[in-house]
Each structure stands twice: as structure tokens, then as C-alpha cells.
Amino acid sequence: MSAELKNLGFKSTKYCFKAASTARQVLRGGKSIFIGPLYPAQTHEIHADRGLTAPAGGAILPKSSVGKALSMIKMTTPTGVNIDLENLRPEDVNIEDIAIGLSNMRSLGGECKYFYSSAQRSTYLSILSGNLDLDNQKAALFGLAHEAYLGGLSLPLLNSKYAEGYRYLKTKIQIAIFKRFGVGSINTFMLDKNTEYLHLWERRDLLKNLSKEENEYVKENLSHLAILFPFSSAKSYQFFLSHYEMLNKGDNNESKQ
């Protein structure tokens, strides 16, 4: 075992930790490297001679690469803001970055044969939530905003054990985004209901995979919805920003009253 690890109190050649812990350990290899948290509910190992290993005997990351791998959590946004994805601050969140990211992000996990952006999908959900207050309309608009920073995953993958790290960062980033845009109390029941309506609308016009029973339900309850045409990235960008500006004006009007 190296003298550096002994100085840190390590008693064996490896140190196991739960990545969900907020504690950070230091491993010296030329310069200090800060470890964790990485993926919730998974155990990683730091070896004095081999660096960081993945759980359950996965691939070994050389000690010299640990710092570089962890630095991947830092990125520069399209507007030039340097951020740390694990510790995104509300003041680092930029509506332009979100609009650019979501308008270029393909929604529905690639199931749709047409390009259908997360920006267009988010805007439609916010419009469908027009029966709710401004907080919920903004929550609907920014419900997928984490994808501007992390990219998107299909729903089955998002809900699987393989996406634990993604869900961990998604939650932290979503909190920062909601703080930045002043999203307060949320009616999750109604937002989930509106999301179900949106998905039926998408399945009717884009995926075209409604069952006979679902088709009858849509005819009876959602016939007022026009045919959904997917927008280009540029049009999605404008659509998203225009709706955001409209909500922002409504927010300002409420604060003046």
C-alpha cells in the first residue's frame, strides 16, 4: 500500500464506499483527486495500485485516469457557461441553454420515425396544463429540462437499475432548474394526468399504435386536439421560448397584483 493511502487512514489495499454518501475521499496520484458520490446504491472500490473499479468486478479504471474520468462531470453549455453537473447552481441555469438543448433532443426514446423534439413535447405539456396555475405550467415546461444537460433515455432504460446514476443527477439538476425559474408547489396528480393525455395524442398522430379501446377513448375525450405535426429543431426552439416568455409575463403580472 502506498504511503499516501496510509496517511489517509486506509487499513487495507482497497476502500469500499457507498456512492450515495456525500463524503469525499482523497487519493493522491500526482495531485489530489476527489472521489464520489457517483452512482447511488452501488459500491465502488479504490485500489492503491489499480485506481477505481466498477461494482461487481467490472472494468478497472487506471489510477492515473480517475481524475480525468471524474472531471467529465464538468461541461460547458452552448452559451459558454462552465458548470458542474453534480452541483449545478440555479444561477448557472440559462433558458437559452435549455431551449437549445431540448430543441435538438429527440423525444420518445427514438420510437417515433419522425424527429420530434423534447422542446416541442415540453411545450405541449405546458399548454395542456393551462387548466392549472403558473407553477404547474412552468413545471410542465421544464419537466424535461434536465435532458438539455444530460441527454435523454428511453423510459424502460430510465426506470432500470442501469440508470441509477442518471436518475441521481437528474433529480439534482431538476431541483436547480425549478429554483432558477421559481417553480413552487406542484400538483403531480394533475401533471401526470396531462402527461397521459399528451402521450395518447402522440400515439394517435406520431406512433400510430393505439389499441381499439384507446382509440375509442381518444375519439370521445381528445377529439378537440388538432393533428400533431412534429416541428424542426429551429421551430421547436422558437415554440419553446415563445411559450416561456408568455408564462414569464403571466408570472410578472401576478407579482404586481
Backbone bond lengths (Angstrom), bond angles and torsions (degrees), N, CA, C in turn:
res aa  C-N    CA-C-N  psi(-1)  N-CA   C-N-CA  omega(-1)  CA-C   N-CA-C  phi
1 M - - - 1.456 - - 1.527 109.40 -
2 S 1.349 116.05 142.31 1.454 119.34 -178.48 1.521 110.95 -72.91
3 A 1.358 115.28 154.33 1.462 120.79 178.96 1.523 110.54 -62.33
4 E 1.359 116.64 -32.06 1.468 119.97 -178.90 1.525 111.28 -62.43
5 L 1.356 115.62 -42.61 1.459 118.92 -180.00 1.522 111.19 -69.55
6 K 1.345 116.75 -37.08 1.460 119.80 177.48 1.525 110.53 -61.39
7 N 1.340 115.62 -39.94 1.462 120.04 179.91 1.523 112.18 -63.67
8 L 1.325 116.49 -25.72 1.468 120.93 179.56 1.520 111.99 -86.78
9 G 1.356 116.96 -0.80 1.455 119.59 176.67 1.503 114.78 93.96
10 F 1.349 118.66 10.09 1.452 120.42 177.97 1.527 109.26 -71.30
11 K 1.336 116.97 134.94 1.460 120.93 -178.01 1.528 112.52 -106.22
12 S 1.316 117.32 -7.72 1.458 120.45 177.92 1.513 108.61 -139.36
13 T 1.322 116.30 178.79 1.461 119.80 -176.29 1.510 113.33 -77.21
14 K 1.321 117.31 -4.78 1.459 118.61 176.43 1.524 109.82 -140.36
15 Y 1.312 114.54 154.91 1.461 120.31 179.83 1.513 107.46 -131.40
16 C 1.327 117.23 119.89 1.460 121.55 -179.55 1.520 110.04 -98.94
17 F 1.309 116.38 142.08 1.456 119.08 177.79 1.513 108.99 -147.89
18 K 1.320 115.37 152.41 1.456 120.89 173.62 1.521 107.91 -82.76
19 A 1.333 115.82 125.56 1.452 119.22 -175.49 1.515 112.96 -66.07
20 A 1.327 117.70 -19.15 1.454 119.74 179.26 1.524 111.30 -70.67
21 S 1.320 116.63 -16.24 1.458 120.17 178.92 1.516 110.28 -66.48
22 T 1.327 116.33 144.77 1.459 119.39 178.98 1.521 111.71 -88.13
23 A 1.348 116.63 -6.80 1.461 119.81 179.19 1.517 109.86 -68.20
24 R 1.323 117.13 145.32 1.450 121.90 178.83 1.518 109.27 -118.37
25 Q 1.307 116.54 139.60 1.456 122.18 177.81 1.525 108.26 -111.76
26 V 1.323 116.04 152.35 1.456 120.33 -177.46 1.516 109.69 -112.05
27 L 1.307 116.93 132.08 1.450 123.11 175.64 1.522 107.75 -121.30
28 R 1.305 117.68 123.67 1.459 120.10 -177.37 1.523 109.98 -91.40
29 G 1.317 115.84 130.82 1.455 122.33 176.08 1.500 107.81 -152.74
30 G 1.313 116.45 67.24 1.451 120.80 -171.84 1.502 108.87 97.52
31 K 1.340 117.11 -56.66 1.465 121.68 173.67 1.523 109.39 -144.45
32 S 1.301 115.89 167.82 1.468 120.11 -174.10 1.517 111.16 -65.82
33 I 1.306 115.17 140.38 1.455 122.85 175.84 1.520 107.48 -123.70
34 F 1.314 117.73 132.83 1.461 121.31 -179.95 1.520 109.39 -100.90
35 I 1.318 115.47 129.02 1.456 121.77 -174.80 1.527 110.81 -109.86
36 G 1.349 115.85 137.45 1.468 122.89 168.15 1.518 114.10 82.54
37 P 1.342 119.38 167.13 1.463 123.34 -14.26 1.527 111.99 -74.91
38 L 1.323 118.13 145.38 1.458 121.32 -177.58 1.519 111.29 -108.73
39 Y 1.309 118.21 -75.86 1.448 120.96 -178.80 1.524 109.61 -123.34
40 P 1.307 118.57 121.43 1.462 121.33 -178.25 1.525 111.81 -55.66
41 A 1.335 113.86 144.74 1.467 122.29 173.42 1.523 113.90 64.11
42 Q 1.326 117.73 21.35 1.445 119.99 174.23 1.516 108.87 -125.77
43 T 1.333 117.13 145.91 1.454 121.59 179.32 1.516 109.81 -103.06
44 H 1.336 117.17 128.23 1.449 122.60 174.43 1.522 108.42 -111.13
45 E 1.303 116.72 164.91 1.449 121.13 179.59 1.515 109.85 -126.82
46 I 1.334 116.01 139.47 1.454 121.38 173.42 1.524 106.95 -107.49
47 H 1.312 117.22 119.12 1.454 121.38 179.48 1.522 110.04 -104.49
48 A 1.311 116.90 137.55 1.456 121.22 -179.19 1.516 111.74 -60.09
49 D 1.334 116.72 -34.11 1.458 119.12 -175.47 1.521 113.73 -104.20
50 R 1.360 117.23 -15.06 1.465 118.72 -173.24 1.520 114.40 -120.65
51 G 1.321 118.46 -9.75 1.455 119.35 179.40 1.516 112.47 91.04
52 L 1.345 117.85 -137.03 1.462 122.61 -174.10 1.516 110.42 -105.23
53 T 1.327 117.55 130.35 1.461 120.24 177.00 1.513 109.55 -107.67
54 A 1.322 115.51 156.82 1.464 121.47 174.21 1.515 108.79 -79.89
55 P 1.356 118.08 165.35 1.468 120.36 179.34 1.520 111.75 -63.49
56 A 1.308 115.03 156.03 1.470 123.33 172.16 1.523 112.70 53.90
57 G 1.336 116.02 45.04 1.462 120.14 174.46 1.505 114.04 68.59
58 G 1.308 118.03 29.61 1.457 121.71 178.71 1.516 111.98 -71.80
59 A 1.315 115.68 -169.09 1.459 120.59 -176.84 1.520 110.96 -62.61
60 I 1.314 115.82 144.39 1.463 121.84 -179.26 1.522 109.47 -92.76
61 L 1.313 116.32 133.83 1.451 122.36 177.10 1.522 108.00 -100.34
62 P 1.329 118.57 119.38 1.461 120.14 -178.29 1.520 111.75 -55.11
63 K 1.332 115.33 147.70 1.461 120.41 -177.08 1.525 111.28 -56.86
64 S 1.325 116.73 -37.68 1.463 120.33 -177.87 1.511 112.84 -67.74
65 S 1.365 117.27 -17.24 1.466 121.37 -176.99 1.511 113.61 -98.63
66 V 1.344 116.82 -7.78 1.457 119.54 -174.67 1.513 110.96 -58.57
67 G 1.314 116.90 -49.21 1.462 120.38 -178.43 1.505 112.52 -61.04
68 K 1.346 116.85 -41.35 1.463 120.68 179.87 1.522 110.45 -64.87
69 A 1.337 116.53 -41.48 1.469 119.95 -178.95 1.511 110.86 -63.44
70 L 1.331 116.74 -44.32 1.453 119.55 -178.28 1.514 112.13 -70.90
71 S 1.343 116.96 -25.67 1.457 119.47 -179.92 1.526 110.83 -71.88
72 M 1.352 118.16 -11.26 1.459 121.41 178.06 1.516 111.08 -64.68
73 I 1.322 116.98 -15.26 1.451 120.31 179.52 1.531 111.04 -72.57
74 K 1.308 116.97 -13.67 1.462 121.96 176.10 1.523 109.13 -91.84
75 M 1.317 116.07 143.83 1.466 119.85 179.06 1.518 110.18 -152.20
76 T 1.320 115.30 162.92 1.464 122.09 175.37 1.517 107.74 -111.24
77 T 1.310 117.26 126.34 1.464 122.25 -176.75 1.528 110.41 -77.41
78 P 1.343 118.41 168.45 1.466 121.09 179.45 1.528 114.30 -56.67
79 T 1.341 117.07 -28.07 1.468 119.35 179.74 1.530 112.10 -90.51
80 G 1.348 116.70 4.52 1.461 120.52 175.12 1.511 115.86 91.14
81 V 1.329 118.16 13.71 1.464 121.26 178.86 1.529 109.12 -85.09
82 N 1.326 117.31 126.62 1.463 121.80 175.94 1.522 109.07 -85.83
83 I 1.329 116.33 122.30 1.461 120.15 -175.57 1.528 110.71 -129.47
84 D 1.321 114.49 159.81 1.460 122.71 171.62 1.516 106.15 -111.64
85 L 1.317 117.12 112.95 1.463 120.67 -174.33 1.520 112.89 -60.87
86 E 1.330 116.65 -28.83 1.455 119.35 -178.80 1.524 111.63 -78.42
87 N 1.322 115.83 -21.53 1.470 120.38 -177.97 1.527 110.04 -135.14
88 L 1.322 115.60 53.57 1.458 120.17 -179.90 1.524 109.98 -66.81
89 R 1.329 116.52 128.00 1.464 121.10 179.58 1.526 109.62 -95.33
90 P 1.321 118.10 144.51 1.467 120.23 178.92 1.531 112.69 -53.31
91 E 1.337 116.79 -36.33 1.467 119.81 -178.79 1.523 113.25 -70.31
92 D 1.340 117.01 -14.56 1.469 120.86 177.01 1.523 112.37 -86.82
93 V 1.331 116.35 -12.34 1.469 120.80 -177.36 1.523 109.48 -79.40
94 N 1.334 115.42 131.82 1.463 121.69 -173.90 1.525 108.44 -129.38
95 I 1.330 117.58 128.61 1.459 121.05 -178.11 1.525 111.26 -60.91
96 E 1.322 116.22 -32.54 1.468 120.47 179.13 1.530 110.80 -65.56
97 D 1.331 116.60 -43.23 1.465 120.31 178.21 1.527 111.12 -61.29
98 I 1.327 115.86 -41.43 1.467 120.02 -179.44 1.529 110.23 -66.67
99 A 1.320 116.90 -44.36 1.471 120.70 -179.58 1.528 111.28 -62.80
100 I 1.322 116.74 -42.55 1.469 120.69 178.64 1.524 110.23 -64.52
101 G 1.345 115.85 -48.19 1.458 119.80 -177.59 1.517 113.01 -62.11
102 L 1.336 117.06 -47.90 1.465 120.39 -176.31 1.525 112.66 -71.94
103 S 1.337 117.53 -31.34 1.468 119.62 -179.76 1.530 111.83 -72.64
104 N 1.334 116.31 -18.56 1.464 120.27 177.08 1.525 112.79 -102.13
105 M 1.337 116.65 1.31 1.464 121.77 -177.01 1.530 110.23 -97.70
106 R 1.317 116.18 124.74 1.464 120.81 178.69 1.523 109.43 -75.76
107 S 1.317 117.27 128.84 1.459 121.52 -178.23 1.532 111.07 -93.12
108 L 1.333 115.31 175.46 1.469 124.03 178.02 1.521 112.80 64.18
109 G 1.332 116.80 24.89 1.461 120.59 173.85 1.517 114.50 58.37
110 G 1.327 117.50 26.79 1.464 119.76 179.26 1.509 114.57 79.36
111 E 1.345 118.04 6.66 1.471 120.66 179.85 1.526 112.08 -70.71
112 C 1.319 115.35 -28.26 1.466 120.87 -176.96 1.535 109.80 -83.90
113 K 1.337 116.91 134.80 1.469 119.25 -178.56 1.528 111.97 -78.43
114 Y 1.339 116.37 -9.64 1.458 120.95 175.80 1.528 109.22 -103.43
115 F 1.337 116.40 156.59 1.462 118.77 172.37 1.524 107.88 -73.17
116 Y 1.321 115.63 121.06 1.471 123.14 -179.25 1.519 105.61 -135.97
117 S 1.325 115.82 109.60 1.467 119.85 -168.23 1.529 113.34 -82.50
118 S 1.322 114.22 157.11 1.468 120.64 174.78 1.520 110.71 -65.63
119 A 1.339 117.61 -28.01 1.467 120.73 177.79 1.521 110.54 -66.38
120 Q 1.334 117.22 -44.83 1.461 120.70 179.17 1.522 110.16 -65.02
121 R 1.340 116.32 -42.78 1.462 120.50 -179.02 1.532 110.78 -63.43
122 S 1.322 117.70 -43.87 1.466 121.96 -179.67 1.523 111.21 -63.48
123 T 1.326 115.88 -39.59 1.461 119.90 -178.88 1.528 110.67 -67.52
124 Y 1.329 117.20 -41.73 1.459 120.32 177.14 1.528 111.25 -61.72
125 L 1.336 116.67 -41.01 1.467 118.93 179.61 1.523 110.60 -63.66
126 S 1.323 116.99 -38.28 1.457 120.66 177.84 1.523 111.30 -66.04
127 I 1.324 116.11 -38.99 1.473 120.36 177.94 1.527 110.47 -65.89
128 L 1.340 116.54 -42.66 1.461 120.32 177.92 1.527 111.81 -64.61
129 S 1.334 116.16 -21.36 1.470 121.56 179.34 1.520 111.71 -92.58
130 G 1.319 116.56 17.85 1.462 121.31 178.93 1.510 113.65 -63.44
131 N 1.349 116.64 -15.69 1.467 120.46 176.36 1.529 111.85 -80.48
132 L 1.351 116.95 -3.24 1.464 122.23 179.66 1.522 109.89 -107.68
133 D 1.334 116.48 174.41 1.468 119.31 -179.16 1.527 111.10 -76.28
134 L 1.347 115.69 176.04 1.460 120.95 -174.74 1.522 113.13 -62.19
135 D 1.322 116.98 -37.03 1.461 119.58 178.08 1.525 110.98 -56.76
136 N 1.327 116.25 -44.60 1.460 120.15 -178.45 1.525 112.25 -73.54
137 Q 1.318 117.18 -32.90 1.462 119.47 175.67 1.528 110.65 -66.07
138 K 1.336 116.49 -38.27 1.471 120.30 177.10 1.522 110.72 -70.85
139 A 1.333 116.65 -38.80 1.464 119.95 177.31 1.525 110.48 -60.62
140 A 1.340 116.80 -38.89 1.463 120.93 177.52 1.525 110.81 -66.08
141 L 1.332 116.84 -42.33 1.464 121.02 -179.55 1.522 111.64 -64.31
142 F 1.333 117.09 -37.38 1.465 121.00 -176.46 1.528 113.75 -101.76
143 G 1.330 116.22 11.99 1.459 119.80 -178.94 1.518 114.26 -63.40
144 L 1.336 116.81 -26.22 1.467 121.27 178.29 1.528 111.82 -109.77
145 A 1.327 116.71 11.72 1.472 119.87 -172.67 1.526 113.08 -63.65
146 H 1.336 117.00 -24.77 1.471 119.12 177.22 1.526 111.56 -59.93
147 E 1.343 117.03 -26.41 1.457 120.12 -179.18 1.526 112.16 -64.61
148 A 1.330 117.29 -23.16 1.460 120.05 177.09 1.520 111.15 -64.23
149 Y 1.332 116.23 -24.18 1.466 121.38 -178.74 1.530 112.53 -105.92
150 L 1.332 117.08 -30.99 1.464 120.73 -173.12 1.520 114.12 -110.11
151 G 1.343 117.44 -13.92 1.447 119.56 -168.95 1.529 109.36 81.14
152 G 1.299 117.34 174.05 1.460 120.88 -177.07 1.519 112.31 -112.03
153 L 1.333 116.16 157.61 1.467 122.83 175.50 1.520 108.97 -126.36
154 S 1.316 115.81 150.57 1.466 119.01 173.25 1.527 108.20 -65.33
155 L 1.324 116.79 153.38 1.465 121.05 -175.66 1.530 112.91 -59.22
156 P 1.351 119.34 -44.01 1.471 117.95 178.91 1.532 112.64 -60.46
157 L 1.337 116.60 -39.38 1.461 119.78 179.23 1.525 110.96 -70.83
158 L 1.342 116.70 -40.26 1.460 121.07 179.77 1.527 111.51 -59.07
159 N 1.319 116.88 -35.81 1.466 121.20 -177.81 1.528 113.65 -89.37
160 S 1.325 117.25 2.33 1.460 120.50 -177.49 1.530 111.22 -92.55
161 K 1.328 115.17 169.27 1.472 120.87 179.37 1.527 111.45 -65.34
162 Y 1.331 116.97 -22.40 1.459 120.25 -177.55 1.526 112.61 -72.20
163 A 1.317 117.39 -13.07 1.462 120.86 -176.95 1.521 112.50 -108.02
164 E 1.333 117.50 21.82 1.470 119.94 -177.62 1.524 111.16 -59.79
165 G 1.319 116.92 -44.64 1.463 120.19 -179.91 1.524 112.06 -65.14
166 Y 1.336 115.31 -39.20 1.463 120.19 178.17 1.526 110.77 -61.92
167 R 1.339 116.49 -45.70 1.468 119.97 -179.08 1.527 111.29 -64.48
168 Y 1.310 115.83 -36.23 1.471 120.99 178.28 1.539 110.23 -61.11
169 L 1.347 116.55 -49.83 1.465 119.98 179.53 1.523 111.50 -69.35
170 K 1.327 116.76 -36.55 1.464 120.87 179.08 1.526 110.86 -57.17
171 T 1.330 116.83 -45.45 1.466 120.99 -179.31 1.521 111.04 -62.87
172 K 1.333 117.27 -45.88 1.459 120.59 -178.80 1.535 111.25 -64.19
173 I 1.327 116.11 -41.99 1.463 120.75 -179.37 1.521 110.69 -68.43
174 Q 1.336 116.87 -40.14 1.469 120.87 -179.96 1.529 110.83 -62.56
175 I 1.323 117.13 -39.16 1.462 120.81 178.24 1.525 110.23 -61.74
176 A 1.334 116.78 -44.49 1.470 120.75 179.80 1.524 111.09 -63.35
177 I 1.336 116.54 -40.39 1.471 120.97 -179.71 1.526 110.80 -65.95
178 F 1.314 116.92 -45.44 1.466 120.67 179.65 1.530 110.97 -63.37
179 K 1.321 117.48 -38.31 1.472 120.61 176.59 1.521 110.45 -64.40
180 R 1.321 115.94 -42.66 1.475 120.49 -178.04 1.528 111.53 -60.22
181 F 1.332 117.02 -38.88 1.462 120.06 -175.71 1.525 112.98 -103.99
182 G 1.322 116.49 14.89 1.460 121.22 171.96 1.507 115.33 65.15
183 V 1.328 117.06 34.25 1.467 120.06 177.32 1.525 108.48 -77.51
184 G 1.327 116.22 122.25 1.462 120.59 -177.55 1.512 112.10 -100.90
185 S 1.321 116.87 -122.27 1.470 121.11 -177.63 1.529 110.12 -70.16
186 I 1.336 115.21 143.02 1.466 121.25 -175.53 1.525 109.64 -126.28
187 N 1.329 115.67 135.90 1.457 121.96 174.95 1.535 107.58 -92.52
188 T 1.329 116.32 86.89 1.469 120.34 -174.24 1.530 112.08 -63.54
189 F 1.332 116.68 -32.34 1.466 119.70 179.86 1.523 110.39 -61.52
190 M 1.338 116.65 -48.05 1.462 120.36 -177.67 1.529 111.12 -71.48
191 L 1.326 117.35 -36.69 1.464 119.67 177.75 1.527 111.17 -64.73
192 D 1.332 116.38 -39.40 1.462 120.08 176.71 1.528 110.51 -64.65
193 K 1.328 115.94 -38.14 1.464 120.39 178.62 1.521 110.56 -63.79
194 N 1.336 116.06 -44.74 1.460 120.12 179.06 1.523 111.46 -66.09
195 T 1.325 116.72 -32.99 1.465 120.38 176.45 1.520 110.52 -65.34
196 E 1.330 116.65 -37.93 1.471 120.72 176.71 1.527 110.56 -62.91
197 Y 1.348 116.60 -42.67 1.465 120.39 178.06 1.527 110.36 -62.25
198 L 1.332 116.17 -43.08 1.460 120.49 -179.51 1.530 110.18 -61.94
199 H 1.326 116.40 -42.15 1.461 118.65 -177.84 1.527 111.26 -67.42
200 L 1.328 117.36 -35.70 1.460 119.92 175.16 1.526 110.43 -64.44
201 W 1.325 116.35 -39.56 1.467 121.67 177.40 1.531 110.01 -61.85
202 E 1.334 115.77 -45.11 1.472 120.93 179.53 1.521 111.03 -64.95
203 R 1.319 116.28 -40.25 1.463 119.80 -179.56 1.526 111.32 -69.33
204 R 1.333 116.24 -32.00 1.465 119.61 178.36 1.523 111.33 -66.75
205 D 1.350 116.94 -45.68 1.463 120.63 -169.34 1.528 115.15 -103.67
206 L 1.337 117.21 -25.21 1.464 119.35 -176.33 1.529 112.44 -108.34
207 L 1.323 116.52 -50.18 1.456 119.97 -177.91 1.521 112.89 -86.69
208 K 1.331 114.72 -26.84 1.474 121.84 177.83 1.537 111.58 51.62
209 N 1.327 115.28 49.33 1.464 119.15 -177.81 1.527 113.12 -130.74
210 L 1.339 116.61 32.10 1.466 120.14 177.33 1.526 110.69 -73.12
211 S 1.308 114.97 142.48 1.466 119.07 172.81 1.534 108.45 -74.37
212 K 1.317 117.00 171.87 1.463 120.66 -179.94 1.530 110.70 -61.59
213 E 1.353 115.94 -41.58 1.469 120.10 -179.57 1.528 111.07 -67.17
214 E 1.321 115.94 -41.59 1.462 120.16 179.54 1.521 111.12 -65.54
215 N 1.323 115.50 -37.22 1.465 119.98 179.68 1.518 110.71 -64.16
216 E 1.322 116.54 -39.52 1.469 120.84 177.95 1.529 110.07 -65.60
217 Y 1.334 116.26 -40.59 1.473 120.55 179.18 1.528 110.32 -63.20
218 V 1.324 116.84 -43.96 1.468 121.13 -179.18 1.520 110.49 -63.72
219 K 1.323 117.03 -40.87 1.469 120.35 179.38 1.523 111.44 -62.09
220 E 1.327 115.88 -37.64 1.458 120.31 -177.65 1.528 113.08 -79.38
221 N 1.342 117.08 -34.32 1.465 120.11 -170.59 1.522 115.51 -113.12
222 L 1.322 118.18 -22.35 1.473 119.80 -175.39 1.526 112.63 -124.44
223 S 1.318 116.30 20.69 1.475 119.45 -177.77 1.527 111.64 -66.07
224 H 1.349 117.45 -19.26 1.459 120.37 179.91 1.529 112.68 -73.46
225 L 1.347 116.77 -13.53 1.463 120.28 -178.99 1.527 109.95 -80.59
226 A 1.336 115.78 125.59 1.464 120.65 179.98 1.526 109.98 -67.11
227 I 1.310 116.62 168.09 1.465 120.59 178.04 1.526 109.38 -62.69
228 L 1.311 116.02 131.82 1.465 121.87 -177.78 1.523 109.04 -86.10
229 F 1.329 116.14 115.39 1.459 121.54 176.16 1.530 109.30 -107.16
230 P 1.321 118.30 129.18 1.461 119.52 178.85 1.525 111.63 -70.15
231 F 1.319 115.71 139.66 1.467 122.17 179.89 1.520 110.82 -92.61
232 S 1.311 115.00 160.97 1.468 120.60 170.67 1.527 108.74 -72.13
233 S 1.315 116.03 168.91 1.465 120.42 178.13 1.529 110.96 -59.25
234 A 1.326 116.84 -43.87 1.470 120.90 -177.92 1.526 111.16 -64.34
235 K 1.341 116.63 -43.08 1.467 119.76 -179.82 1.528 110.44 -69.32
236 S 1.333 117.44 -37.19 1.472 121.15 177.55 1.519 110.78 -61.16
237 Y 1.328 115.85 -40.80 1.462 122.22 179.24 1.528 110.40 -59.09
238 Q 1.333 116.72 -48.50 1.465 121.40 -179.65 1.525 111.24 -67.11
239 F 1.307 116.46 -40.31 1.473 122.72 -179.77 1.534 110.19 -60.11
240 F 1.333 115.80 -46.64 1.459 121.81 -179.43 1.524 111.10 -64.07
241 L 1.336 116.93 -48.69 1.469 120.53 -177.23 1.526 111.80 -66.49
242 S 1.328 116.95 -38.42 1.467 120.37 179.21 1.526 110.79 -62.56
243 H 1.315 115.92 -42.43 1.468 119.42 179.57 1.530 110.72 -67.94
244 Y 1.330 116.43 -39.04 1.466 119.93 176.93 1.536 110.73 -60.34
245 E 1.316 116.56 -44.48 1.469 120.68 -179.92 1.528 110.87 -63.04
246 M 1.331 116.84 -37.48 1.463 120.54 177.91 1.537 110.51 -64.34
247 L 1.344 116.26 -43.96 1.467 119.59 178.12 1.527 110.86 -65.54
248 N 1.307 115.81 -36.80 1.468 120.10 -179.25 1.524 111.02 -65.41
249 K 1.332 116.61 -38.03 1.468 120.33 176.75 1.523 110.27 -64.93
250 G 1.321 116.54 -41.06 1.457 120.52 177.92 1.517 111.68 -63.43
251 D 1.341 115.74 -36.61 1.460 121.57 178.24 1.523 110.17 -65.54
252 N 1.326 115.64 -42.63 1.477 119.86 179.78 1.520 111.41 -66.70
253 N 1.333 116.70 -37.92 1.463 120.30 179.31 1.531 110.82 -64.93
254 E 1.354 115.52 -39.26 1.479 119.36 178.91 1.520 111.22 -65.02
255 S 1.340 116.52 -39.04 1.471 120.10 -177.01 1.521 112.09 -70.41
256 K 1.340 116.90 -22.95 1.456 120.04 179.68 1.533 111.66 -79.97
257 Q 1.337 115.04 -23.02 1.473 118.32 -175.75 1.516 111.63 -78.66
